Amino acid sequence: MININILPFPNLQSERLSFREINKNDIPEVMELRGNAETMKFIPRPLVTNAEEALAHINTILSKKEESDAINWVVTEKGSDSLIGIIGFFRTQHENFRSELGYMILPQHHNKGYVTEAVKTVLNFGFNTLNLHSVNAIIDPNNIASARVLEKNGFRKEAHFLEDFFWNDEFLDSVHYGLLKKEFTL
């Protein structure tokens, strides 16, 4: 079985990024990230509009880790503690050694290769520390940048579901990507 609730929390490093646990000091950046219509345009969730909602989001991330259902990292640039993004595994299927990957980054950090670097770092942890057998990612079919990130990291498009998600009074499509441990390369 997979154990997501690893103590102490596993801080990670990549060439340009650091990964740490989220905390209440991240409220301003969580408000900026989850309250930004540009960042959230492909994520069918309500915008965060105040500090209480940002704290609730942080507490959800922390409680999901304690329940061994998810693990999320704050992404920072090396040498800074300021949140520029969030990445992690959620909707973990312990019996199948499978988890879903999700990520988001502030728009001012787009097109720097940070998300591709972060995905590779977290996949390495997922496959080699958590012992995941497979990882999936579900994206909006219009999110071309996210599709590129996944493909750069070896994911393959497995399915395009038509109108399978209801959000804001409309049915949305979703595209499912997958990667097996034996296909992952650093």
C-alpha positions as CSV (number, residue, x, y, z in Angstrom):
1,M,0.0,0.0,0.0
2,I,1.0,3.6,-0.6
3,N,1.6,5.8,2.4
4,I,1.2,9.5,1.5
5,N,1.5,10.8,5.1
6,I,5.2,10.8,5.3
7,L,6.8,12.4,8.4
8,P,8.7,14.5,8.4
9,F,7.3,16.2,5.4
10,P,9.6,15.5,2.4
11,N,11.1,18.7,1.1
12,L,12.4,18.3,-2.4
13,Q,14.9,20.2,-4.6
14,S,15.4,20.5,-8.4
15,E,17.9,22.5,-10.4
16,R,16.0,25.8,-10.0
17,L,13.2,25.0,-7.6
18,S,12.5,24.1,-4.0
19,F,9.4,22.2,-2.8
20,R,8.1,22.5,0.8
21,E,4.9,21.9,2.8
22,I,2.2,24.6,2.6
23,N,1.4,26.6,5.7
24,K,-0.8,29.6,6.8
25,N,2.0,32.0,5.8
26,D,1.2,31.2,2.2
27,I,-2.3,32.8,2.4
28,P,-1.5,35.8,0.3
29,E,0.1,33.7,-2.5
30,V,-2.7,31.2,-2.4
31,M,-5.2,34.0,-2.7
32,E,-3.2,35.3,-5.7
33,L,-2.9,31.8,-7.3
34,R,-6.4,30.5,-6.7
35,G,-8.1,33.9,-7.0
36,N,-6.5,34.7,-10.4
37,A,-9.0,34.1,-13.3
38,E,-6.1,33.5,-15.7
39,T,-4.6,30.8,-13.6
40,M,-8.0,29.2,-12.8
41,K,-9.5,29.4,-16.4
42,F,-8.8,25.7,-16.9
43,I,-9.5,24.5,-13.4
44,P,-13.2,24.1,-12.7
45,R,-13.2,25.3,-9.1
46,P,-14.4,28.5,-7.5
47,L,-12.1,31.5,-7.3
48,V,-10.6,32.2,-3.8
49,T,-11.8,35.7,-2.9
50,N,-10.5,36.2,0.6
51,A,-8.0,35.1,3.3
52,E,-10.5,32.8,4.9
53,E,-11.1,30.9,1.7
54,A,-7.3,30.7,1.1
55,L,-6.8,29.3,4.6
56,A,-9.6,26.8,4.0
57,H,-7.8,25.6,0.9
58,I,-4.5,25.3,2.8
59,N,-6.3,23.3,5.5
60,T,-7.8,21.0,2.9
61,I,-4.4,20.3,1.5
62,L,-3.0,19.5,4.9
63,S,-6.0,17.3,6.0
64,K,-5.8,15.3,2.7
65,K,-2.1,14.6,3.5
66,E,-3.0,13.4,7.0
67,E,-5.7,11.2,5.6
68,S,-3.0,9.7,3.2
69,D,-5.1,10.7,0.2
70,A,-2.8,13.4,-1.2
71,I,0.5,15.2,-0.9
72,N,1.1,18.7,-2.2
73,W,4.1,20.9,-2.3
74,V,4.5,24.6,-2.5
75,V,6.9,25.4,-5.4
76,T,9.4,28.2,-4.8
77,E,12.4,29.5,-6.7
78,K,15.6,28.4,-5.0
79,G,16.7,31.0,-2.5
80,S,13.2,32.2,-1.9
81,D,10.4,31.0,0.4
82,S,7.6,32.7,-1.6
83,L,5.0,30.4,-3.2
84,I,5.0,30.5,-7.0
85,G,2.9,27.4,-7.5
86,I,1.5,24.2,-6.0
87,I,2.0,20.7,-7.3
88,G,1.1,17.3,-5.9
89,F,-0.7,14.0,-6.0
90,F,-4.3,13.6,-5.0
91,R,-7.2,11.2,-5.5
92,T,-4.8,8.4,-4.6
93,Q,-6.0,4.8,-5.3
94,H,-3.9,3.0,-2.7
95,E,-5.0,-0.5,-3.9
96,N,-3.9,0.3,-7.5
97,F,-0.7,2.1,-6.6
98,R,-2.0,5.1,-8.6
99,S,-2.5,8.8,-8.0
100,E,-3.5,11.8,-10.0
101,L,-1.1,14.7,-10.6
102,G,-2.1,18.3,-10.4
103,Y,-0.2,21.5,-10.6
104,M,-0.6,25.3,-11.1
105,I,1.8,28.2,-11.2
106,L,1.4,32.0,-11.1
107,P,1.1,33.5,-14.6
108,Q,4.3,35.6,-14.1
109,H,6.2,32.4,-13.9
110,H,4.8,30.8,-17.1
111,N,7.1,30.0,-20.0
112,K,10.2,29.5,-17.8
113,G,10.1,25.7,-17.8
114,Y,9.3,25.6,-14.1
115,V,6.2,23.4,-14.4
116,T,8.1,20.8,-16.6
117,E,10.9,20.8,-14.0
118,A,8.5,20.5,-11.1
119,V,6.5,17.7,-12.7
120,K,9.7,15.7,-13.3
121,T,10.8,16.2,-9.7
122,V,7.5,15.2,-8.2
123,L,7.2,12.2,-10.5
124,N,10.6,11.0,-9.4
125,F,9.4,11.1,-5.8
126,G,6.1,9.5,-6.6
127,F,7.6,6.6,-8.5
128,N,10.7,6.0,-6.4
129,T,9.6,7.0,-2.9
130,L,5.9,6.4,-2.8
131,N,6.3,3.4,-5.1
132,L,3.4,4.5,-7.4
133,H,2.9,2.2,-10.4
134,S,1.1,4.8,-12.5
135,V,0.2,8.5,-12.5
136,N,-2.6,10.1,-14.3
137,A,-3.4,13.8,-15.1
138,I,-6.8,15.2,-16.2
139,I,-6.8,18.5,-18.1
140,D,-9.1,20.8,-20.0
141,P,-8.6,20.0,-23.8
142,N,-8.0,23.7,-24.4
143,N,-5.0,23.8,-22.0
144,I,-2.3,23.3,-24.6
145,A,0.5,24.4,-22.3
146,S,-0.4,21.7,-19.8
147,A,-0.6,19.1,-22.5
148,R,2.9,20.0,-23.6
149,V,4.2,19.8,-20.0
150,L,2.7,16.3,-19.6
151,E,4.0,15.1,-23.0
152,K,7.6,16.5,-22.3
153,N,7.5,14.3,-19.1
154,G,6.5,11.1,-21.0
155,F,2.8,11.1,-20.5
156,R,0.6,9.8,-23.2
157,K,-2.9,10.9,-24.0
158,E,-5.2,8.0,-23.0
159,A,-8.7,9.4,-23.5
160,H,-10.8,12.5,-24.4
161,F,-14.1,12.4,-22.7
162,L,-16.9,14.5,-24.1
163,E,-19.0,16.6,-21.7
164,D,-18.1,14.4,-18.7
165,F,-17.8,17.2,-16.1
166,F,-20.5,19.7,-15.2
167,W,-19.3,23.1,-14.1
168,N,-20.9,26.6,-14.1
169,D,-24.1,25.4,-15.8
170,E,-22.3,23.7,-18.7
171,F,-20.8,20.3,-19.6
172,L,-17.0,20.3,-20.2
173,D,-14.7,17.8,-21.9
174,S,-11.7,16.4,-20.2
175,V,-8.5,14.8,-21.5
176,H,-6.8,12.1,-19.5
177,Y,-3.1,11.4,-19.6
178,G,-1.2,8.5,-18.1
179,L,2.3,7.4,-17.3
180,L,3.6,4.1,-15.9
181,K,6.6,3.8,-13.6
182,K,8.4,1.7,-16.2
183,E,8.1,4.5,-18.7
184,F,9.4,7.3,-16.5
185,T,12.9,8.6,-17.2
186,L,14.7,11.4,-15.4
